[in-house]
Amino acid sequence: MKLIVPSGYTATLVPDMMEQAILLIKEEFQIRLARSLNLRRVTAPLFVLSGTGINDDLNGIERAVSFPIKDMAERRAEVVHSLAKWKRMKLGDYAIPVGYGLYTDMNAIRADEELDNLHSLYVDQWDWERTIGPNDRTLGFLCSIVETIYSAVRQTEEIVYLHYPHIKPALPEKITFVHTEDLQREMPDLTPSEREAVVTKKYGAVFLIGIGGRLADGKKHDGRAPDYDDWSTESKPGYHGLNGDIILWNSVLNCPFEISSMGIRVDRAALERQLDLENCPQRRDLMFHRALLSGDLPLSIGGGIGQSRLCMYYLRCAHIGEVQVSIWPEQMIESAAKGGVILR
């Protein structure tokens, strides 16, 4: 069991006020995200049919929670991990033009998560996707979208401060862009997570570019499934990847704190290349992959932004269980309570 209980920890709000603050954050942030990226809200599925390739594999190894459907000859459905592929299909179904997109209020179950201060079985996030043109598949465009999202994050932090003046703003004015290749070259003796900690503590907010592909040392910074983010296209000489993570420095836990995984999605060439690199060419026969390879899906950019993660950050919580209801090991509940961290 992994648990951090900060010394002398006290929650910033009593439970009733915490509930009100969570509602405020969720309402205010999604309004700003939608306006700044030209997104409209759509209803998200909780589960999809197995064997279609629509569900996301995240790192490529997580098992989906699944069940048989009695009224469909026992065909199996699986609870979503995230909605990267489903959203892209909806962009096409709704014929959403370049420069506009959609977002969903997504709920998921990730049974293989290692439960700790930041990870829960229950995942709630804003999953968003936006149609782009061929000329938008660049690192510069990706970074401009990241800056737009970060602006919404900072605006929401200001709103939290106006309502709860004892919670002081902590985010830097600008987000810093860093490539995983540079971190590996600069800190070859550190692990990827240690590199993240060093660079995020230094800058306060970073967008870490190029997650999923192998670095110069032959290792990945972190895993990413081969069929949604483009992590293999050369973005500039010597660098690959049109995706990344938005990471903030969490001063309560003294650690890097990822709030969003996002990127420009694979086009036909990137999908072909990444399926071969990950040795899973059989996915070409799945419904989603056939549609993409046939040119039936629009080019897009998208990602997920953790709702509980944002609330946890803004309200200076020590554990994600303070802002969402989930299941936790009894030992974790007891140990956290002794340090003033009350899990819901």
N, C-alpha and C positions, 0 to 999 in steps of 0.2 A: 504494500500500500504506500503510495506516494502522497504525502500531505505536508504542506508548509503552514505553520501557525505563527504569524509574525508576533514578536514579543510586544506585549502591551497593546495588542489590537483591540480597538473599539469600533463598532459599526458607526458609520456617519449619520445614519437615520434609524429611527425606531421602526419596527415592522410595518405599521400602518402608513407612515410617510414613505417608506421604501416602496410600497405598492404604488402610491401616487407618483413617485418619481419614475418608476419603471414605465408607467403609462405615458407620462410626459415625454420621456426619451424616445419611446417607440413611435409616438405620434409625430413628434417634431422632426426626427431624423428622416423618416421615410418621406415626409413632405419635401424636405430639402433635397434628398437624393433624387426623387422623381422629377422635380422641377429642373434641377441642374443637368440631368442627363436625358431629359425628354422621354421619360418612362411613364407608362400607364399600368395600373395594377390589373393583374389577372389572377384567377383562382388556381391554386396549385393542387396537384394530386398528392395523396398520402402514399399511394402505392401504384405500381405499374406491373404489367405482365412480365414474367420471367422469360428470358430467351429472346428478347427483342433488341437488346443492346441499348435501351433507353436509359436504364439506371446507370449511375456513375460509379466507377470502381475506385475513385479517390486515388489511393496509392497502388491500386491494382490487386490488393490481397484481401480486403475486408469482405466479410460474409454479410450478405443482406438477410434481414429477417424476412422469412417467406411463409406462405400458407397456401393450401389448396382452396379452390373456389368450387363449392358444391354444385352450383348451377351452371358451371361451364366445364363439365366433364373432368373435374379435378385439375384443370389447368392451374398452374401456380402463379401467384402474384408475389411481389416483394416490396417491402417498405423502402421508400427512396432513401438514398444517401445524400444526394443533392440533385439539382435539376438542370445541370448544364446542357445536356442533350435535349431534354424535353422542351426547354425554353427556346432552343434554336429551332426546333421543329415548329413551335408556335409562331415564331417570327415569320416563317414561311406560310403557315396556315392563314395567318391574319394579314399577310402581304404588307408587313410594316416596312415603311421606306427607310432608306439610309438616313442616319442621324436620329432615329427614333427607336424606342424599344419598349420593354415591359419589365415588370418586377412582380415577384410573388412573396407572400408571407409563408415561408416553407417550414414545415415541421418534419423531422426525421428521427429515426432510431439507428444508432450505430453501436451494435452489440459488442463489437470487438475493441471499443475504446478502453484504454487503460485509465481508470478513474482517478482523478487527482484534482487539484485546485482549479484547473482550466478545462478539464475534459469530463463530459457527462454522457450518459447513454442517450439522452434527449438533446437534439440539436434544433435550434430555432434560428433561422437566418433570413435575411432579405436576399433572395436569389434574383439577379437581374441580368438582362441580355439586351444588346442593342445591335441593330443592323449597321454594317459598315460597307464601304466600297473597297475595291482592290487596292487603291492608293492609300488606304488607311492602315494597311497591314505593316506598320512601321513602329519602331521603338519610340519615336517622337510622339506619335498619336497615342500609344499606350500610356506614356508618361503624362500627357495632357489630361487623359481621363482620370488617372490616379490623382492628379492635383485637384481636379473637380470634386472627386469623392472626399479627399482630405479636407477641402474647404467646408463641405457639409458636416464632416466630423467636428471641425473646430467651431463652426456656428452652433452646433448642438451643445458643445461644451460650454459655450457662453450662456446659452439658455439655462443650463443646469445651474450655473453660478448665479444668475439673476434670481432664480427661485430658492437656491440654497447657498447663501453667500459664504458659509463656512467651508464649502468645498471649492477650493481655489483652482483656477485653470492651470494646467500643467503642460499642454501641448506646445511645441515650438511653432513659430509662424509658418515655417516651410517644412515640407517633407523632403528628405534626402534620398537620392537614387543611388543604389549600390548594386553592382553585379556580383553574383556568386563567384565568378571566375576571379575577380579582383580579390575577394576575401580569401579564396583558396591560395592565391599567390602570396598575399601579404601575411597570412597566418597559417602556413602549411602544417604546423605541428598541433593546431587546435582542431577539435571536432567541428562539424557544421553548426551544432547548437551553441558551442562556445564562441564561434565567430559571430553568430547572430547576437549573442549577449554583448560582446565587445562593441560592435558597431551601433547597436540600438541604444545602449547606454550612452555612447558618445553623442549621438545626434537627437535622441528622443523620439524620433519618428522616421522610419525608413521604408522605402519600397525596395525589396530584395528581388532582383531580376534574374530570371533564368533558372527555374526550379523544375527538375524532372530529367534533365539530360546529364550526361557524365561530364565531369570537369577534367581539368588537365591531369589530375592524379588518377583518373579512371573511376572515381567515385561520384555519386550523386550528392548534391547538397541535401535533397529530400526527394521523396517519391512523388510522382504525378502520373496518373493514368495516361495512356498514349492517345486517347481518342477525344479529348476535348481541348485542353490548352495546347498551344503550339510552343513547345520547348526546344525544338530542333532547328528552326529556321535561323540563318545567320542574320543577326540584327545590325552588326557592324563588324569590320574585319577582326577575326579572332574571338568574337563573342556570339553566343547562340541563345535564343529564347525570346519569345514575345509574351512572357507571362511573369508572374511573381506574387509576392505576399506583401500586404501592408502590415507593418509590425511597429508597435508602440512600446515605449519603456514603461513597465509597471513598477512604480516606486513602492507600492505596498508589498509586493512579493519579491521585489528586486530581481526582475527577470524580463526577458523579451516577451511580448504579448501580441500574438497574431490576431488581427481582427478581420482580415479579408484575404482570401485566395482568389486570384482573378487572372485574366489574360485574354489576348487575341486568340480566337479558336482556330483549330486546324483547318486548313483548306485541303483540297484533294491530295496535293503533293505531300504536305506535312503528315497527313493521316497515313498515307502509304508508307512513308519513311519511318514513322514512329511505331507502326504496327510491326514492321520488320525489325527495328531496333530492339523492341521488347519481346520479340519472338512469339507474337500472337496473330499471325496472318489470318487465322480462321475467323477472326471477328469481321472480316470483310463481308461475310455472308449474312450478318445480322441486319435487321431492318434499318436501323439508324445509319449504319455504315454504308449500306447499299445506296441509300438516299443521298448521302454526302458524296460518295464516289461518282454517282450519276449526275451530280450538279443540281440536285433538286432542293438543296438547302441554301439559305443565304449565308454570306460571310458575316461573321459577328464577333463581338467582344462581350465578355460577361464575367460574372463572378458571384461570390456569396459574401455577405457581411453579417457576422454573428450578432444577433440581437442581444442575447444574454451576455456575450463578451463585451459589447459596448456598454451595456448597463453596468456591468461589473467594473469596467474601467472608470466610467464617469462617477460612480458612487463610491469609488475607492474600496471595493469589497475584496476580501481575501480569498473567497471561494465562490465559484460559479453557482453553487447550491444556495447562496444567499439571495439570488435573483431569479431562480427558476426552481420548479418542483421536479425532482427526479428520484432515483433510487441510489442509495449510497451504502457501502459496507458499514455494519454496525460499529466496528472499531473506529472507522473514520468519523462517524457522527459523534461518538463519545469523545475522541481525542480533540476534534475541532471545538466542541462545546466547552471543554476545559480551558481553551484559549480564547473564549469569547466569540467564536465563529459558529453561528447557529445555522445549520443546514435545514432547508425547508422540505 
